[in-house]
Amino acid sequence: MSKYDYDLFVIGAGSGGVRAARMAASYGARVAVAESRHLGGTCVNLGCIPKKLLVYASHYAEDFEDAAGYGWTVPGHGASGNGHAGPSFDWPTLLRNKDKEIERLNGVYERLLKNSGADVRRGHARVVDPHAVEIDGARITAERILVATGSYPWIPDLPGRELAVTSDDLFHFQTMPRRAVIVGGGYIAVELAGILHGLGAKVSLIHRGLHLLRGFDDDIRAFLAAEIQKKGLDLRLGASVESLARQGDALVATLADGTELAADCVLYATGRLPKTKGLGLEEVGVKLDEEGAVVVDDAFQTSVPSIYALGDVISRVQLTPVAIAEAMALVKTLFRGERARVDYAGIPTAVFSQPSVGTVGLSEAQARERHDVAIYLSTFRALKHTLSGREEKTMMKLVVDRATDRVLGVHMVGPDAGEIVQGFAVALKCGATKAQFDATIGVHPTAAEEFVTMREPLRNADRSPTPMGIAPSSA
């Protein structure tokens, strides 16, 4: 009989922690998982799921406008002249329905854990020994401990910092802000700006960098910024907020150039930090990096052999599917005797901006560091908008290794970009070549078929002098 209460004790019931706990239990391990908040972690409660629901909600304003071009009589739109008021939106209804779905998912996660045989313990767990944790004064022992506590949004120090909110707060606003200043240039900032703008708020997106979405392909970054501005969102690049102050009922954000922006809320989306404070990790010898992330090896083992970590708390790739993949690799290694490892190359990513972004593989800049590349790029107006009248454009780009003909990167800005790129991610994982793309018959008429019909690579002369090298539109 084991001298420990459990074979595995998991701290944190987010995507990675839940997957590790229930799969380890299904392999016969005695498992417990501790969670001080809601089951499902950031993704289910304060991230991917509620955000995507709000993205759906924010698209309807444009959908109503587009419908008129297709013969629909939409109140407040079109040439019917009926005098009716336009469609109305109710924020409390959206949040109430969103909360119902989140509650349902919380229940799903609890049933998954319990049905697998894992024990669910509510409360804040703290590591007190390489083989022991403490919850509300109770000491529990385990042969192995897994830290999967995720991350939290960070607000930089500045005068008036206490007046700012984060993405965590947005999902629980009692009323929707009519004026919002969003600070940041990453995917969370871009997504939340699109949500509030789509729902009718006046939004200013402030980013100190000259381009959005650091780490993405440069053409994607420039094209998305142009499309965002085309929709009327106030995008201010190369700008920074110096201070926040309350003036009457408004918050005022003062920029470095002296500009003052009045808003109902100032939301910071300037990054997330690993949630390791108060876990007792350093006290038992677990090494953390300068930002507080748990340092692990390829097997997710920390500097203390019995303690492991994965997901956002190790700050490798902060994506839900990555945390799940890490959890599967860990439990297969520990409880199935398999030497499982996570392949971090070619991870597909979507940004649910408006328009959305989908990308997989290397950016052009990354590819040029190691390869002689050919670039295929197309911008066009989607068929839908020939009747809607909307000026929104779609962009698609392929990065190809000239020597091997292998497709190194697939990038897209446009409707359903994430859905489309997911399929091409499989192709890249299989090593698809440009010749194989060309030999594939497209589904017509779709936007996705453009990826298999681009035949002529760009020449250097095709590059226009516009910022970051966006080529002229092909349509």
MARNUPA-19126 format. One record per residue (C-alpha): residue in one letter; x, y negated, z negated. Coordinates in steps of 0.5 Angstrom, whole numbers, padded with zeros to 4 digits, always signed. Each point is the difference from the previous one (the first is absolute). Last residue first. Layout:
BEGIN
AXYZ;...
This chain:
BEGIN
A-0018-0084+0113;S+0008+0001-0001;S+0001-0005-0005;P+0007-0003+0000;A+0005+0003-0004;I+0001-0001-0007;G+0007-0002-0002;M+0000-0002-0007;P-0003-0007+0001;T-0002-0001+0007;P+0006-0001+0005;S-0003+0006+0005;R+0003+0006+0001;D-0001+0003+0007;A+0007-0002+0002;N+0003+0005-0005;R-0004+0005+0004;L-0006+0004-0003;P-0001+0007+0001;E-0005+0002+0006;R-0005+0005-0001;M-0005-0001-0005;T-0006+0005+0001;V+0001+0004-0006;F+0000-0005-0006;E-0005-0004+0004;E-0005+0006-0001;A-0001-0002-0007;A-0004-0006+0002;T-0006+0005+0003;P-0003+0000+0007;H+0002+0006+0001;V+0004+0005-0004;G+0007+0000+0003;I+0003+0006+0003;T+0007+0002-0003;A+0005+0000+0005;D+0003-0007-0001;F+0000+0002-0008;Q+0004+0006+0002;A+0005-0004+0004;K+0000-0005-0006;T+0003+0006-0004;A-0004+0003-0006;G+0005+0002-0006;C-0006+0004-0004;K+0000-0005-0005;L-0001-0005+0005;A-0006+0004+0003;V-0003+0000-0007;A+0001-0007-0001;F-0003-0001+0007;G-0007+0002-0003;Q+0001-0004-0006;V+0001-0006+0004;I-0007+0000+0003;E-0004+0000-0007;G+0005-0005-0003;A-0001-0005+0006;D-0007+0001+0000;P-0001-0007+0003;G+0006-0004+0002;V+0008+0000-0002;M+0004+0006+0002;H+0007+0003+0000;V+0003+0007+0002;G+0007+0001-0002;L+0006+0005+0002;V-0003+0003+0007;R+0005+0005+0002;D+0003-0002+0007;T+0006+0003-0002;A+0005-0005+0002;R-0005-0006+0001;D-0003+0001-0007;V-0007-0003+0000;V-0003-0005-0004;L-0008-0001+0002;K-0004-0006-0001;M-0007-0001+0000;M-0004-0007-0001;T-0007-0002+0000;K-0003-0006+0001;E-0006-0004-0003;E-0003-0006+0004;R-0007+0002-0001;G-0005+0000+0005;S-0004+0006-0002;L-0001+0002+0007;T+0007+0001+0002;H+0002+0001-0007;K-0002+0007-0001;L+0005+0002+0006;A+0006-0002-0004;R+0004-0006+0002;F+0007+0002+0002;T+0007+0000-0003;S+0005+0005+0003;L+0007+0002-0002;Y+0005+0005+0002;I+0007-0001-0003;A+0006+0004+0002;V+0005+0002-0005;D+0007+0001+0000;H+0001+0003-0007;R+0002-0001-0007;E+0000-0007-0002;R-0005-0001+0005;A-0005+0005-0003;Q-0001-0004-0006;A-0001-0007+0004;E-0005+0003+0004;S-0004+0003-0006;L+0001+0007-0001;G-0005+0005-0002;V-0008-0001-0001;T-0004-0006+0001;G-0007-0002-0001;V-0003-0007-0001;S-0007-0003-0001;P-0003-0006+0003;Q-0002-0002-0005;S+0005+0003-0005;F-0001+0007-0002;V+0008+0002+0000;A+0001+0007+0002;T+0006+0004+0000;P+0003+0006+0003;I+0006+0003-0004;G+0005+0002+0005;A+0006+0002-0004;Y-0002+0001-0008;D+0001+0008+0001;V-0002+0002-0007;R+0004+0006-0003;A-0003+0007-0002;R+0005+0005-0002;E-0005+0006-0002;G+0000+0003-0006;R-0008+0000-0001;F+0000-0004-0007;L+0005-0005+0000;T+0002-0001+0008;K-0007+0001+0002;V-0003-0005-0005;L+0006-0005+0002;A-0002+0000+0007;M-0007-0001-0001;A+0001-0006-0004;E+0004-0003+0004;A-0005+0001+0006;I-0005-0003-0004;A+0004-0006-0002;V+0001-0001+0007;P-0007+0001+0002;T-0001-0006-0005;L+0005-0005+0003;Q+0005-0003-0004;V+0007+0002+0003;R+0006+0001-0004;S-0002-0004-0006;I+0001+0006-0005;V-0007-0002-0004;D-0004-0001+0006;G+0000+0008+0001;L+0005+0004-0004;A+0003+0002-0006;Y+0003+0006-0004;I+0002+0001-0007;S+0004+0007-0002;P+0006-0002+0003;V+0001-0007-0004;S+0004-0004+0006;T-0007+0001+0004;Q-0002+0006+0004;F-0004-0002+0006;A+0003+0006+0004;D+0004-0005+0005;D+0003-0004-0006;V-0004-0005-0005;V+0001-0007-0003;V-0006-0002-0003;A-0002-0007+0002;G+0001-0006-0005;E+0002-0005+0005;E+0008+0000-0001;D-0001+0008+0000;L-0002+0005-0005;K+0004+0006-0003;V-0004+0004-0005;G+0004+0001-0007;V-0006+0001-0005;E+0000-0007-0002;E+0000-0002+0008;L-0006+0004+0001;G-0004-0003-0006;L-0007-0001+0004;G-0001-0007-0002;K+0003-0003+0006;T+0000+0005+0006;K-0005-0003+0005;P+0004-0001+0006;L+0000-0007+0003;R-0005-0003+0006;G+0001-0005+0005;T-0002-0008+0001;A-0007+0001+0001;Y-0002-0006-0004;L-0007-0003+0000;V-0002-0007-0002;C-0007-0001-0001;D-0006-0005+0001;A+0005-0004+0004;A+0003-0007+0001;L+0006+0000+0004;E+0005-0005-0001;T+0006-0002+0005;G+0006-0002-0003;D+0005+0003+0004;A+0002+0006-0005;L-0008+0001+0000;T-0005-0002-0006;A-0005+0005-0001;V-0006-0004-0003;L-0005+0004-0004;A-0007-0003+0000;D-0006-0001-0005;G+0003-0006-0003;Q+0008+0000+0002;R+0003+0006-0002;A+0007+0001+0002;L+0005+0004+0004;S+0007-0001+0001;E+0006+0001+0006;V-0004+0004+0005;S+0004+0002+0006;A+0000-0002+0007;G+0004+0003+0006;L-0006+0003+0003;R-0007-0003-0001;L-0006+0003+0003;D-0007-0003-0001;L-0005+0005+0003;G-0003-0002+0006;K-0001+0006+0004;K+0006-0002+0005;Q+0004-0001-0006;I+0000+0008-0002;E+0001+0001+0007;A+0006-0004+0001;A+0003+0003-0007;L-0002+0007+0003;F+0004-0001+0006;A+0006-0002-0004;R+0001+0005-0005;I-0002+0006+0005;D+0005-0003+0005;D+0005+0000-0006;D-0001+0008-0001;F-0002+0000-0008;G+0005+0000-0006;R-0002-0007-0002;L-0008-0001+0001;L-0001-0007+0002;H+0006-0005+0003;L+0003-0006-0002;G+0001+0002-0007;R-0003-0004-0006;H-0007+0002+0001;I-0007-0004-0001;L-0006+0003+0003;S-0006-0005-0001;V-0007+0002+0000;K-0007-0003+0001;A-0004+0005-0002;G-0006+0003+0005;L+0001+0008-0001;G+0005+0000+0005;H+0004-0005-0003;L+0000+0004-0007;I+0002+0007+0004;G+0005-0003+0004;A+0004-0003-0005;L-0001+0006-0004;E+0003+0004+0005;V+0006-0005+0002;A+0002+0000-0008;I+0000+0007-0001;Y+0004+0001+0007;G+0005-0004-0002;G+0001-0008+0001;G-0002-0003-0007;V-0004-0005-0004;I-0008+0000+0002;V-0003-0007-0001;A-0008+0001-0001;R-0006-0004+0002;R-0007+0002-0001;P+0002+0005-0005;M-0004+0006-0001;T-0004+0001-0006;Q+0001+0005-0006;F+0007+0001+0002;H+0001+0007-0001;F+0004+0003+0006;L+0004-0007+0000;D+0003+0002-0007;D+0004+0005+0002;S+0003-0004+0007;T+0003-0005-0005;V-0003-0006-0004;A+0004-0007-0001;L-0002-0005-0005;E+0005+0003-0005;R+0006-0002+0005;G-0002-0007-0001;P+0008-0002+0000;L+0003+0006+0004;D+0003+0007-0002;P-0002+0005+0006;I-0006+0004-0001;W+0001+0007+0001;P-0006+0006+0002;Y+0001+0006-0004;S+0003+0007+0002;G-0001+0007-0001;T+0000+0004-0006;A+0002+0007+0002;V+0005+0003-0005;L+0001+0007+0000;I+0002+0004-0006;R+0002+0007+0000;E+0000+0005-0006;A-0005-0003-0003;T-0001-0003-0008;I-0006-0004-0002;R+0000-0005-0006;A-0006-0003-0002;G+0000-0007-0003;D-0004-0003+0006;I+0003+0004+0005;E+0008+0002-0001;V+0004+0004+0005;A+0005+0005-0001;H+0005+0004+0004;P+0006-0005+0001;D-0003-0003-0006;V-0004-0006-0002;V-0004-0001+0007;R-0006-0005-0001;A-0007+0002+0002;H-0005-0005+0000;G-0007+0003-0001;R-0005+0005+0003;R+0002+0007+0001;V-0002+0004+0006;D+0002+0008-0001;A+0002+0003+0007;G-0004+0007+0002;S-0001-0002+0007;N-0007-0001-0001;K+0001-0005-0006;L+0005-0004+0005;L-0005+0000+0006;R-0006-0002-0004;E+0004-0006-0003;Y+0002-0002+0007;V-0007+0000+0002;G-0003-0003-0005;N+0005-0006+0001;L-0002+0000+0007;R-0008-0001-0002;E+0002-0006-0004;I+0004-0003+0006;E-0006+0001+0004;K-0005-0003-0005;D+0005-0006-0001;K+0000-0001+0007;N-0007-0001+0000;R+0000-0005-0005;L+0005-0004+0003;L-0003+0000+0006;T-0007-0002-0003;P+0004-0005-0004;W+0003-0004+0006;D-0007-0001+0004;F+0001-0002+0007;S-0005-0003+0004;P-0002+0001+0008;G-0001-0007+0003;A-0006-0004-0001;H-0006+0000+0005;G-0001-0005+0005;N-0002+0004+0006;G+0005-0003+0005;S+0001+0006+0003;A+0006-0002+0003;G+0005+0004-0005;H+0001+0000-0007;G-0004-0002-0006;P-0004+0006-0001;V+0003+0005+0005;T-0004+0002+0007;W+0004+0005+0003;G+0002+0000+0007;Y+0007+0002+0000;G+0003-0006-0001;A-0004-0002-0006;A+0002+0006-0003;D+0007-0003-0001;E-0002-0005-0005;F-0003+0005-0004;D+0006+0004+0000;E+0005-0006-0001;A-0004-0001-0007;Y-0001+0008-0001;H+0008+0001+0000;S+0001-0002-0008;A-0005+0005-0002;Y+0005+0005+0003;V+0006-0003-0003;L-0003+0000-0007;L-0001+0008+0000;K+0007+0000+0003;K+0002-0004-0007;P-0004+0004-0004;I+0003+0007+0002;C+0007-0002+0001;G+0002-0004-0006;L-0003-0002-0007;N-0004+0007-0002;V+0001+0005+0005;C+0007-0002+0002;T+0002-0003-0006;G-0001+0006-0004;G-0005+0006+0001;L-0003+0001-0007;H-0001-0007-0003;R+0004-0002-0006;S+0005+0003-0005;E+0001+0006+0003;A+0003+0006-0002;V+0001+0007+0004;A+0001+0007-0003;V+0002+0006+0003;R+0001+0007-0001;A+0003+0003+0006;G-0003+0005+0004;Y+0001-0002+0007;S-0007-0003+0000;A+0002-0004-0006;A+0006-0003+0004;M-0004-0002+0005;R-0005-0004-0005;A+0005-0003-0003;A+0005-0002+0006;R-0006-0003+0004;V-0003-0004-0006;G+0007-0003-0001;G+0001-0002+0007;S-0007-0003+0001;G+0000-0003-0007;A-0001+0003-0006;G+0006-0002-0004;I+0004+0004-0005;V+0001+0007+0002;F+0001+0005-0005;L+0003+0007+0003;D+0001+0007-0003;Y-0004-0002-0006;D-0001+0001-0007;Y+0008+0002+0000;K+0003+0006-0004;S-0002+0004+0006;M-0003+0007-0002;
